[in-house]
Amino acid sequence: MPQVKQDAQKNLQTIHDSIAWLKTQYGEFTIKPVKIMVMDLFHYLKEKYAAQLKEKTLSFILKEITMHFLLAIAYCSNML
């Protein structure tokens, strides 16, 4: 177990270092979240690129976005 704890601490430090580096790159930039209607965007993009998708025999599908994913985005946004 001590190795797991050391690895976790090292990973956490790497995350903090990365965030500190990002802050130096973005300066005073702040993320301003905007609510979007995902289903509307999905249908718009699917229609707009229908010909290209068909030509390349690609499927454009929307998978469920979990609350955990949204919380992770919000958490990371607050860290910057």
Residue pairs with C-beta under 8 A, 6 or more apart in sequence:
19 79
19 80
22 80
23 80
26 80
29 80
30 80
31 77
31 80
33 74
33 77
38 62
38 65
39 62
42 60
42 62
45 60
46 53
46 60
49 60
52 58
53 59
53 60
